[in-house]
Amino acid sequence: MSKALTERQIVLVLASLSAITPLAIDMYLPSFPAIATDLHTSIPNVEFSLSLYFFGMAMGQLLGGPISDAYGRRPMVMIGLIVFGMSSLLLSITNQIEIFWILRALQSFGGGVATVNVSATVRDMFNGKESARIFSLIAMVMLMAPLLAPTLGALILKFFEWETIFLILGFYTLFALIFYLFRFPAIKQIRTKITPIQNYKAVLSHKLAMVFIVSQILCTSGMYTFITSSSFVYMEHFHVSASRFSLFFGINVLMMMICGRLNVWVVKRKDPLQLLRFGVIIQAIVGIILFVLHDADLFVIFPLVGLYVGILGFVFGNSVSLTLEFFPTISASANAIIGVLQYSVGALMGFIASSLHDGTLLPIMGVMMVVSLCGATLLLWGSKGYIPHHGG
């Protein structure tokens, strides 16, 4: 590790890069009705931009990962942030829903190119339990974004128009770019040729790595299902105001930060796989309870959703760390596979829940239960032969 960098600097810089995605997703959630009105369209059409965002992130990571492994993290981070920032500024002046869709896809593509390098950079610098701890610390700081984003979005809407949200995203990206350039010098990295097919084949054919990846994707897709439907759940079903929606949403994220902090502390003493198993089992149990109690009132659903989302604090860092240990020279490509599946499956599950919409919470809770049960089953069954691995 470079002597010029402290652990705090590493965490802060990489977390600021990771934060662009939750900011771009969560900050504009309270503005869906206003955007629909101004662009003369429906709220479901605006919600479609969220699924497009997930898809664009997946494609950006798919392309950016192998190029980053070959040419370095730094240039790809710069290109991704520039594309994201320019798209954000253009979104603030669009007046057609179709243009809005295109710019959101382009914005997320740039975000994917930039953020695929965060986990890869950690893997370049750390190994084993230390990487799991750093991943959890980054996730904890990064989660300040979704914690504050809906509240910030609602506050902006109180005094300004929805376009201001995207202006702020553009300026934040400029800040993140400057912060990265001046506070995070280039680090030593083992370079590879641009061989995306071979890289992805190596990852996809590694059975144990794919167990970790797919189980994580299934568990996190439950969270994305809820995010996609959160406006309906809180604002339409439970008739919560925009400001209270931000509060409820933020508390859910706070639960994840608390669990992430606990994971940082416990992973020093426990194996990451033990903690990962604990996380997916708890989420599956809570998913079943949510499905059974789907017609309960807000004060039953809210804490259960908070625990369902929050327990992912034990999943993210441990799962990514275990996976990337298998791919020291193509870590960005491996992380791209994680990103592609995460956002694609998340978008698909959100779409399925929306397609099954019947005015109740049953379809949403049903999807959340199924994916978490499948994720827990796969991990518990598929990781029986795990042997700690350090490079290769």
Helices and strands as residue ranges (DSSP letters): H 7-18, H 20-26, G 29-31, H 32-38, H 43-71, H 73-91, H 97-125, H 128-142, H 144-159, H 163-183, H 196-204, H 207-230, I 231-237, H 242-266, H 272-292, H 298-310, G 311-314, H 316-324, H 331-355, H 362-382
